[in-house]
Amino acid sequence: MNTQDYVKLEEQYGAHNYHPLDVVIERAEGVWVYDVEGRKYLDCLSAYSAVNQGHVHPRILNAMLEQAKKVTLTSRAFRNDQLPMLYKELSEFSGYEMSLPMNSGAEAVETAIKLARKWAYRVKGVPRHQAEIIMVEGNFHGRTTTIISFSTEPLYKEDFGPFTPGFKIIPYGDAAALEAAITPNTAAISIEPIQGEAGVIIPPAGYLKQISEICKKNNILFIVDEIQTGLCRTGKAFAFQHEDIRPDIVIVGKALSGGFYPVSAVLADKPILGLFTPGEHGSTFGGNPLAAAIARAAIAVLREEKLAERAESLGTYFIEQLAEIPSPHVREVRGKGLLIGVELKPEAGGARRFCEALQKRGILAKETHDHVIRFAPPLVIDRETIDWALPHIREVLNMQ
């Protein structure tokens, strides 16, 4: 079967909830992927930053294979030998005292929402079922019913109401708007330190620090969604570390498994995460031994291969080189580490056609919010590969 055969099958039998590029990937290694015809491409999306450690990383693969031979699933009805070690190693990596493992990123976001509400009632003293959580415009935290309730993207909401109450929306990057929105019932504010799906939107310098100070002053929790930005993508273990702060709750996912398996987690200290009691929250697959073994290996690779440092140095280089490309179509190049957005002018005709042109030259990137091309290769990329890609990107950004 060739590419078009697979595309026709997917279009016939699959729900049309995505608009992928017409490339059918069969295998991958490191930063390279190969389609069913054997064509080779540089992966500049990393499965939305799930593959920070590179495709089929041998250490993570081996951990997965070895653990898969041992036990299928224990659920959380029994203990397993991998999860306690993941708890310990995740705490050592993150600096937080406790973690609660889930599967998808959206599940972890839902977990953080429940946790913030319980904290509001049991610790802050907010009247029961009156807690408010503040969100920001342009947010993306997933597509479950509760999460779309605080989205500002019409596509995610239009046909899916009624919505979950208890959320306020304020502008992103505006600390004064947070102060104005706080009431005695405010439990938390939740933000992405860089908005990935919104188009790699970076807030003003000092914004996260201001939010942290406002939260402390007003006794509300600061929740940071690091599902896409965390685990070394932006040049530090977590993007919030660029402003030398420590949020109350951190949400991680994607690269927590190196892309091999759905693994997410909520991180916090014991006074917050210790509020959950048996039966209040859980997941059959969350924290299962296979997930825990894979996550342990994924964390070890991040640390031992110094992927944060690689993202910092190579990201700075990549951003500088992209910014120097003379193109009539480019409005702005922005990013941090190896999370980079190239925003095109409205008259450029949309980012999709540029991504399709990049595909023909052996580079896989994806448009976000119509006018932004996102470049986020695996953190194991090297400078030689970036230098190979730059002339192709230059040609595409200058096409008619």
C-alpha positions as a printed Julia matrix, in Angstrom:
400×3 Matrix{Float64}:
   0.0    0.0    0.0
   1.17   3.53  -0.75
   0.51   6.88   0.94
  -2.73   7.58  -0.9
  -4.07   4.1   -0.06
  -3.58   4.78   3.65
  -5.04   8.29   3.36
  -8.17   6.92   1.65
  -8.61   4.28   4.36
  -8.29   6.86   7.11
 -10.71   9.23   5.43
 -13.24   6.43   4.94
 -13.14   4.78   8.34
 -11.73   7.39  10.74
 -13.45  10.3   12.44
 -12.38  13.55  10.79
 -11.29  15.36  13.95
  -7.77  16.1   12.67
  -6.35  17.64   9.51
  -2.94  15.96   9.23
  -0.41  16.46   6.5
  -0.62  13.69   3.94
   2.49  11.84   5.04
   2.16   8.28   6.36
   4.98   7.55   8.78
   6.12   3.95   9.09
   9.24   4.13  11.25
  11.49   6.65  12.98
  14.79   7.08  14.8
  16.13  10.08  16.65
  15.02  13.21  14.78
  14.21  11.41  11.53
  10.99   9.75  10.38
  10.37   7.63   7.27
   7.18   7.25   5.28
   5.76   4.11   3.68
   7.6    4.88   0.43
  10.89   5.17   2.31
  11.19   8.96   2.13
  13.09  10.55   5.01
  11.91  13.63   6.92
  13.2   15.77   9.76
  10.58  15.79  12.5
  10.1   19.41  13.6
   7.0   18.78  15.72
   8.07  15.97  18.1
   4.43  14.9   18.44
   3.67  18.27  20.05
   6.76  17.93  22.28
   6.06  14.36  23.42
   9.22  13.08  21.74
  11.75  15.39  23.41
  14.14  12.45  23.85
  13.97  11.52  20.15
  12.12   8.72  18.41
  12.64   5.17  19.68
  15.22   6.13  22.26
  17.0    2.84  23.03
  17.04   3.29  26.8
  13.33   4.08  27.03
  12.49   1.34  24.53
  14.41  -1.22  26.56
  12.66  -0.17  29.78
   9.32  -0.59  28.03
  10.14  -4.01  26.6
  11.6   -5.37  29.82
   8.7   -4.2   31.96
   6.09  -5.44  29.45
   7.39  -9.0   29.98
   6.79  -8.86  33.73
   3.19  -7.91  34.51
   0.26  -6.65  32.44
  -1.61  -4.38  34.85
  -2.18  -4.13  38.6
  -4.51  -1.12  38.68
  -4.14   0.89  41.86
  -5.97  -1.79  43.86
  -2.51  -3.28  44.5
   0.93  -1.74  44.69
   3.62  -2.33  42.1
   7.41  -2.11  42.28
   7.81   0.66  39.65
   5.49   3.39  40.9
   7.27   4.13  44.23
  10.52   4.59  42.33
   8.83   6.93  39.84
   7.43   9.0   42.72
  10.92   9.35  44.2
  12.67  10.13  40.91
  10.0   12.59  39.79
  10.33  14.44  43.1
  14.11  14.55  42.75
  13.8   15.86  39.19
  11.09  18.44  39.88
  11.71  19.49  43.47
   8.09  18.83  44.46
   7.27  16.54  47.37
   4.49  14.5   45.79
   3.0   13.53  42.44
  -0.22  11.99  41.18
   0.15  10.06  37.91
  -2.53   9.98  35.24
  -2.52   9.12  31.53
  -3.34  11.98  29.16
  -2.51  15.61  29.67
  -6.2   16.5   29.78
  -6.71  14.05  32.67
  -3.9   15.74  34.57
  -5.49  19.16  33.98
  -8.81  17.85  35.28
  -6.96  16.46  38.3
  -5.38  19.84  39.04
  -8.79  21.53  38.81
 -10.27  19.09  41.33
  -7.26  19.53  43.6
  -7.49  23.33  43.53
 -11.2   23.2   44.34
 -10.68  20.86  47.29
  -7.88  23.11  48.59
 -10.21  26.1   48.32
 -12.87  24.4   50.45
 -10.71  22.59  52.99
  -7.86  25.08  53.42
  -8.91  28.52  52.23
 -12.5   28.26  53.46
 -14.33  29.11  50.25
 -18.06  28.24  50.53
 -18.73  24.79  49.11
 -19.14  24.64  45.34
 -18.43  28.37  44.97
 -14.74  28.14  44.06
 -13.57  30.08  41.0
 -10.51  29.32  38.91
  -9.06  32.03  36.68
  -7.93  31.12  33.17
  -6.43  33.23  30.39
  -7.4   33.99  26.83
  -5.8   31.77  24.2
  -5.34  28.88  26.63
  -5.11  25.27  25.52
  -5.32  22.54  28.15
  -7.14  19.79  26.25
 -10.62  19.14  24.86
 -12.67  17.43  27.59
 -16.01  18.98  28.44
 -14.76  20.85  31.5
 -11.61  22.04  29.76
 -13.4   23.44  26.73
 -15.64  25.31  29.17
 -12.82  27.77  29.76
 -11.41  27.77  26.23
 -11.64  30.95  24.18
 -11.38  29.08  20.86
 -14.87  29.0   19.25
 -14.09  25.81  17.31
 -13.61  23.88  20.55
 -16.9   25.06  22.05
 -19.53  25.86  19.44
 -21.44  22.57  19.35
 -20.45  21.13  22.73
 -22.29  23.03  25.47
 -23.65  23.34  28.1
 -20.42  24.14  29.87
 -18.96  23.6   33.32
 -19.24  26.71  35.51
 -16.65  28.09  37.91
 -14.13  29.74  35.59
 -13.18  33.33  34.78
 -11.19  34.4   31.72
  -8.66  37.25  31.72
  -6.15  38.45  29.09
  -2.85  36.56  28.89
   0.24  38.54  29.85
  -1.69  41.11  31.9
  -0.9   40.76  35.61
  -3.14  43.7   36.55
  -6.12  41.85  35.06
  -5.5   39.01  37.52
  -5.58  41.32  40.5
  -8.82  42.85  39.26
 -10.44  39.43  38.79
  -9.68  37.98  42.23
 -12.59  37.6   44.67
 -12.83  35.88  48.08
 -13.92  32.74  46.18
 -10.88  32.6   43.9
  -9.08  29.27  44.33
  -6.38  29.46  41.66
  -5.1   30.77  38.39
  -3.9   28.31  35.76
  -1.67  29.3   32.84
   0.78  27.96  30.29
   4.16  29.69  30.73
   4.3   29.81  26.93
   1.11  29.28  24.95
   1.96  26.58  22.43
  -1.29  25.94  20.57
  -2.08  29.66  20.51
   1.0   30.17  18.34
   4.03  30.04  20.66
   2.93  33.16  22.54
   5.54  34.29  25.06
   4.33  36.59  27.86
   6.15  39.81  28.82
   9.31  39.39  30.88
   8.47  39.23  34.57
   4.86  38.18  34.02
   5.16  34.81  35.75
   6.94  36.39  38.71
   4.18  38.99  39.01
   1.53  36.24  38.92
   3.41  34.33  41.62
   3.55  37.39  43.89
  -0.13  38.19  43.37
  -1.08  34.61  44.2
   0.92  34.66  47.44
  -0.54  38.03  48.45
  -4.11  36.9   47.84
  -3.83  33.29  49.07
  -4.65  31.62  45.77
  -2.89  28.72  44.08
  -0.66  29.21  41.06
  -1.1   26.31  38.61
   1.28  26.01  35.66
   0.53  23.71  32.74
   3.93  22.45  31.57
   2.59  19.61  29.42
   4.13  21.06  26.25
   6.73  23.44  27.68
   8.13  21.28  30.46
  10.68  18.48  30.59
  13.5   20.5   29.04
  11.74  21.82  25.9
  12.45  25.52  26.58
  16.02  25.17  27.84
  15.24  24.42  31.48
  13.57  21.47  33.17
  10.42  23.63  33.39
   9.63  26.87  31.59
   8.62  28.61  34.83
  12.24  28.31  35.99
  13.22  31.05  33.53
  11.7   33.51  36.01
  13.01  31.8   39.15
   9.6   31.05  40.63
   7.96  27.96  42.14
   4.26  27.47  41.34
   2.0   25.6   43.76
   0.89  22.97  41.23
   2.64  21.84  38.05
   1.06  19.68  35.34
   3.3   17.5   33.15
   2.72  14.96  30.39
   3.85  14.27  26.82
   7.65  13.87  27.16
   7.2   12.26  30.58
   7.13   9.02  28.59
   9.39  10.07  25.72
   6.31   9.56  23.55
   6.16   5.8   24.07
   3.02   5.7   26.21
   0.42   8.09  27.68
   1.84   9.28  31.01
   0.99  12.51  32.81
   1.23  13.76  36.36
   0.29  16.54  38.75
   3.13  17.77  40.99
   2.73  19.64  44.27
   3.89  19.62  47.87
   2.21  17.53  50.57
  -0.01  20.3   52.07
  -1.78  20.49  48.7
  -1.53  17.09  47.01
  -1.9   15.34  50.36
  -5.51  16.59  50.48
  -6.75  13.76  48.26
  -8.08  10.78  50.2
  -8.71   7.22  48.92
 -11.57   7.02  46.46
 -11.79  10.73  45.64
  -9.81  10.5   42.43
  -8.1    7.82  40.39
  -7.51   5.98  37.15
  -7.26   2.28  36.3
  -4.19   2.89  34.15
  -2.68   5.9   35.94
   0.61   4.9   37.57
   0.56   1.39  36.11
   3.91  -0.45  36.18
   4.55  -0.13  32.44
   3.86   3.61  32.52
   6.04   4.07  35.59
   8.98   2.14  34.15
   8.83   4.11  30.91
   8.58   7.44  32.73
  11.55   6.57  34.94
  13.68   5.92  31.86
  12.39   9.06  30.14
  13.36  11.22  33.13
  16.79   9.62  33.32
  17.43  10.43  29.65
  16.4   14.07  30.13
  18.81  14.42  33.01
  21.78  12.34  31.87
  21.83  13.57  28.27
  21.52  17.19  29.48
  18.63  17.87  27.14
  17.73  21.16  28.8
  21.21  22.48  28.04
  20.95  21.22  24.45
  17.59  22.92  24.01
  18.98  26.17  25.39
  22.04  26.35  23.14
  20.56  24.9   19.95
  17.31  26.78  20.4
  19.15  30.09  20.66
  21.05  29.25  17.48
  17.95  28.08  15.57
  15.93  31.17  16.54
  18.77  33.51  15.55
  19.17  31.83  12.18
  15.45  31.85  11.46
  15.21  35.53  12.41
  17.9   36.37   9.87
  16.01  34.87   6.94
  14.84  37.74   4.72
  11.25  36.92   3.78
   8.36  39.11   2.7
   6.0   36.67   4.44
   7.42  36.62   7.98
   6.0   38.92  10.62
   7.94  37.62  13.64
  10.14  34.77  14.87
   9.78  33.99  18.56
  10.55  31.15  20.9
  12.39  29.82  23.89
  14.67  26.83  23.69
  13.47  24.51  20.95
   9.87  25.72  21.02
   9.79  28.18  18.13
   7.04  29.94  16.22
   7.39  31.69  12.88
   4.39  34.01  12.53
   3.43  34.88   8.98
   1.74  38.03   7.77
  -2.0   37.64   7.07
  -1.44  38.19   3.36
   1.0   35.23   3.2
  -1.88  32.87   2.54
  -1.8   30.87   5.77
   0.82  28.62   7.3
  -0.62  25.37   5.93
   0.78  25.86   2.43
   4.23  26.55   3.85
   4.1   23.36   5.92
   3.09  21.4    2.84
   6.02  22.93   0.95
   8.39  22.03   3.8
   7.12  18.45   3.65
   8.15  18.23  -0.01
  11.66  19.27   1.08
  11.89  16.67   3.81
  10.85  18.73   6.87
   7.71  18.04   8.88
   6.33  21.05  10.74
   2.73  21.95  11.54
   0.69  25.11  11.37
  -1.0   26.44  14.48
  -3.74  29.07  14.52
  -3.56  29.51  10.75
  -0.63  31.91  10.54
   2.13  30.34  12.66
   4.59  27.6   11.72
   5.81  25.79  14.82
   9.32  24.33  14.88
   9.88  21.98  17.82
  12.3   19.19  16.87
  13.39  16.49  19.33
  15.94  17.87  21.77
  18.54  15.36  20.54
  18.88  17.32  17.29
  22.38  18.61  16.52
  23.64  21.79  14.89
  24.6   20.0   11.7
  21.0   18.92  11.19
  19.69  22.42  11.88
  22.16  23.74   9.31
  20.85  21.18   6.82
  17.28  22.35   7.4
  17.85  26.1    7.26
  18.36  26.48   3.47
  15.16  24.5    2.85
  13.24  26.66   5.32
  14.71  29.78   3.71
  13.49  28.65   0.27
  10.0   27.91   1.53
   9.66  31.19   3.42
  10.51  33.02   0.21
   8.18  31.17  -2.12
   5.38  33.0   -3.88
